[in-house]
Amino acid sequence: MLHGHAVVRGDRQRLLGYSQEEHPLALQLGGSDPALLAQAARIGVEHGYDEINLNCGCPSERVQEGAFGACLMREPQRVGDCVAAMRSTVPTAVPVTVKCRIGVDDQDDYEALERFVTAVADAGCSVFIVHARKAWLKGLSPKENREVPPLDHERVYRLKREHPALSIVLNGGLTSSRQVLDALGRVDGVMIGRAAYHTPWLLAELEQCLHATPLPDRLAVIRGLRGHVESRLGSGARLANMARHWSGIVHGLPGARTFRRVLRV
């Protein structure tokens, strides 16, 4: 996530740079000023991003101080204005999407989620990525907000049933291919966050399940990353920030602990 101010006024080469292999690639924006977000969205498209996403789910105190993130779920009309402004500057082929929660603080019922989604959809958003936990803006850290509020996948499934024309993507608590396949029978897509970070081999397993793609050789995958890592090191990136993903690829295999220890050395 990048704040709209950073995109408009910051070092765009550093903030918006990416490798071509990463496509399709979404730029997630934070903010609540329609004009600023519209300008940031246009810049994102000019830099080749395939999707522009508005964050309405982050619960951190810093985000709240800037009046964006999860607290925007209390202001569906403002979010609608932001989406409409971004939509006006982005080509039709580039989707403007919203990432949100199922609720925030004591605003924790389906009717509130329904009002939010309806208002934002009317403004031109047809894709919602819904984290199936509400956000507590006070009393829980961002990490705790990803774990403590109970999951309610059924609320997201209901949203899809009652809005069949919208694309609803489920996020939150999906850690196995079986869970993902079950969810895909009820919604249009899933978003995998921490599981993809800690156990990225799950993505290979899912590709095998969904597309009958043979599982690759894990060591070949690791070797294949070497060129990318060397290129990033030449640009000033830290090895530790990349090697941690190698650790995830061998998660659960015999010798994984030794492998991680060697990487740390």
N, C-alpha and C positions, 0 to 999 in steps of 0.2 A: 504494500500500500504506500502510495505517495500522496502527500497533501497537494492540493491544487496550487498553493503558493510555491511549493518546491518545483513543480513542473514548469510553472510560468516564469519564475525568477531565478531558479537554481541552475546548477551545472547539468545541462540536459545530456551531454555526452556521457557523464558518469552515471546519472540517475536512470536514464532511459536506454542505455546500451544493453545489447544482448547478442547471443549467437544465433545465426540463422537456423540452426538445428532446433531451436526452441519453439518455432511456429507449430501450431497456432498459439498465439501469446496474448494474454489479456493484461491491460493496465488497470489496476484498481486505484481509484482516486478517493481521497478523503476531503471533506469540506461540506459547507452548507450554503455557499454563495453561488447562486445560479450562473452569474456572469463569469465568475472566476473558473468554475467547473467547466463551463462551455469552452473557455479558452484553453484550459488544460486538456480537455478531450480532443480538441482540434489538433493540438500539438502532438498528442499521443498517436493519432491517426497519421499525421505527417511523418512520424518516426516508424511507421510500419506496424503498429499494434493492430491485432485482429478483433479485439473486443475492448470496450470501455465499461468498467464496472464501478458502481458507487458503493462504498462501504457504509452499511447501516447496521453493523453488528459488533464492531470493536468496543469493548467496555472499559478500556483503560482510563485512568483519571486524566492523563494528558489529552486524550482524545475528547473527553467530556468538556475540558476547559476550552477546547476549540469549537465546541458546539457541533460536533459531528460524530460519526460512529453510531453506536447503539441508541444513544439518546434521541436520534432522529426518528426512531420508530414512534415517538410521541407526536411527531409533526408530519403526518403523511402529506399534507398539502405542500409543505416546504420541499419535501423529497420529490413530489410530483413536479414542482417548479424547476428543481435541479435537473431532473430527468428530461423534461421538455426542453430546457436550455441546451443541454448536451446533445440531445437528439437533433436540434436545429443546426448544429455545426458539424455533425458526423454523417458521412455518407450512409445511405440506406442499407448498404451491404454490411456495414459494421454494426453489430448489436450493441445497444446500451443496456446493461443488465444491473441488477441490484442484489447485493448480498445482505441478508438480514437475519434476525433471530425470530423465534416464535412469540416473543414477548419481552418486556423489560420491567423490572421491579414488580410492582403490584398490578401493572397492566398485563395480566396473564390469563387471557381467555381467547378463545377462537375468534370471537366477534371483533376484538381489537385487531388481530392479525388480518382478518377479512377486510376491515375498513382500510388498513394500511395498503394491502395488496391491490384492492380495487382502485384506490385513489392514484397509486403509482402506475398501475396498468393503464388507466385512463389518460395518463400523461405521455404514454408512448413506450412503456417498458413491457416486454412480453416474456422475459426470462428472469426468474427469481431463484437464487441459490439460498436455501433456508437452512440455517443451523438450528437443529431441532432441540435447542435448549433456550430458555429465556436468559437474559443478562441481568445480573444484579449490579447496579452502578455504584453502590456503596457497600462496603463490607467484604467484598471478594476481590482478589487480585485477578488480572487477566488469565493467569494459569488456572486458578480455581474456577473461573467462569467457563473454562473448557471442560471441567470435570465434575463440579459440585451440583449445579442445577440439573435435575433429572431430565433424561432424554424423553421426548414425546414424538416419536416418528409418526404416530397415528394422526397427529394434528397436521403434519405435512401431507400425508396421504389424503386426508379429507380436503385439504386445500386443492390438491390436484383433481379430486373427484368433482369438486364444485366449480372448478375453473379449467375445464378440459382444453380450452383454447390457449391457455398459458403454458409455457414450458417451466416445469417445477423441478428443481434439482435438490436432492436431499443431501445434507451435510451433518456430520456428527455421529461418532461412535461406531463407524463402519471399519472393521478391522480384519475381515476375512472375505474371501471370494464368495462364500455361501451367503453372507449377509448382503453383499453387493448385488448378487444375482436376484435375491429375493426382492430387494428394493426396486430394482429395475423393472420388475413386473408391475409396479404401482406408481412410479414417477418417471419422468423423462430422462433423468440422469442422476448421477451421484458425484459428490465431491469428496475426495479422500485427502485428509490433511496429515495428521500426525502419523497415521499408519504408513503412508507413502514415504514419510521422512525416516521413520525408525526401521521399517521393514520394506524397502522398495521392491523386493522380489515379488511382493503381492501384485505389483503392476504386471509383471511377466505372467503370473498365474492367471490374472484376469484376462489378459490378451489370449492366452491359451483357451480359456473357457468360452470367451465371446467370439473368437475368430479362428479357433483351431490352429493357432500359431504354435509351432514347436517351441518348447522352452529353450532359451539359449544356454550356453555354457557360462557358469558364473565367473570363472577365471577369465574367460574371453571378454566378458563385459568389463571386468576390472581393467584388463590390459587395454581395452578399447578406449577407456577414459584417459589414458596417459597423455595423449596428444592434447586434449582439452586442458588438462591440469597444467601441463608445461606452458601452454599458451597463456593461461590465466596468471601463472606465476610471473611470466614476463611482463604482465600488465600491473603487477604489484599486489595481486591477491595473496592471501595467506594459505599455506598448505593445509593447516589444521582445519580451516573452514570447508575444504573440499574433501579431505581424507575421511571425515566423519561419515560421509555418505558411502564410502567403500565399506566402512564397518557395518552399516546397515545391510548391505548386499549379502554378507556372510552370516547374518543373524540366524542363530539356531543350528549352524553347521558344526561338526566336530573340528576343533582347532580354532574356532572363531576368536576365543579369548586371546590366544597367542598372536593371531593376526592383528587384532586391535592393539596389542601391546607393541608390536613391531611398528605399526603406523605411528603411534605416539612418540616412539623414539625418533 
